[in-house]
Amino acid sequence: MKDVYDITIIGGGPAGLYSAFYGGLRELKTKIIEYRSELGGKLHIYPEKIIWDIGGVPATPAQNVIQNLVQQGLTFNPTVHLNTKVDFISKDRELFVIETNDGKKHYSKKVILAAGGGIINPIKLHVEGAEKYEISNLHYTIRGIQSFQDKSILISGGGNSAIDWAKDLIGVAKNIIVIYRGDKLSAHEAQISYLQENGVPIIMNTQIQSLIANEEKTKIKEVILKNIETNKLTSIVVDDVLVNHGYDRDRSFTFETDITPEQDEQYNYYYVTNSKGLTTVDGIYAVGDISKHDNKVYLISGTFQDAINAINDIKVSLEPTADQYAKVSSHNEAFEKRNREFIIKQLINQ
């Protein structure tokens, strides 16, 4: 017998998690399919970054935002499949059939695409033997700034993420050097100026040529740099190497021809939707960074509204007599018990 869901959400980042929360609030049977081993999406790329622009939430590290989003997203116990990649979406009569890389088929009345920019993997350093240092002091993301306290750091990359890393490490690391193989950084000018004002060297037209290990062969102790214009080699001693050369994005799941949603002509990773998140295929919605519509806001806060609009439209589509909108949480029966428990807990802790 088929296990049929009202909604299957592809992607477990902020858009998918809030869709799951709101789907549960509206009593819809909900499933999340996430490629990675953990929920949270691309916020995991920069867990130490401070996020300021979520309403009602003061400046908060991305890692804490992830934890809160996951906790909220699982409030109504959606089914969650981790380490699962969607390969193909088709339709069998009234149901969407979602085929995944483990050979399974998932059946759903509606589908929400919440995969953001796709499956994001950092572009690795193409230097012989580099992979063996990934467990020690070669890093493609920062998980805990304090681990770089009083260390000499080499950062390779010229985009916003690489320059942000350098900015965040000022006052933490002992020494910071930034290298970039191009002749012009692509990061924001203000961030570059901040590095320059704080005496962080930025070496252009330079790339990592090779890595030299310590005596135990477990860590990088020295990096050989090459100027790509002059071919001159120089050597620097380091404690850690941070690499941000961009990301590979896998958007490889496909659709049956008759149910392929329209994508934006200029940027084909966006799905064109109406203001309720509905794509050009009835029953398939797109929310968050993967969607495009008039007045679209590409912020986490905009993602939340995308999710609410999509879920409310799905609810009415499945149950035409249902209210168009959910009640606010302070008056919603779904939260009565939780609200009482929260108030009692607050009183006990006073």
Buried (B, 14 or more C-beta within 10 A) or exposed (E): EEEBBBBBBBBBBBBBBBBBBBBBBBBBBBBBBBBBEEBBBBBBBBBBBEBEEBEEBEEBBBBEBBBBBBEBBBBBEBBBBEEBBBBBBBBEEEBBBBBBEEEEEBBBBBBBBBBBBBBBBBEBBEBEEBEBBEEBBBBBBBEEBEEBEEBBBBBBBBBBBBBBBBBBBBEBBEBBBBBBBEEEBBBEEEBBEBBEEEEBEBBBBBBBBBBEBEEEEEBBBEBBBBBBEEEEEEEBEBBBBBBBBEBEBBBEBEBBEEBBBEBEEEEEBBBBBBEBBBBBBEBBBBBBBBBBBEEBEEBBEBBBBBBBBBBBBBBBBBEEEBEEEBEEEEEEEBBEEEBEEEEEEEEEEE
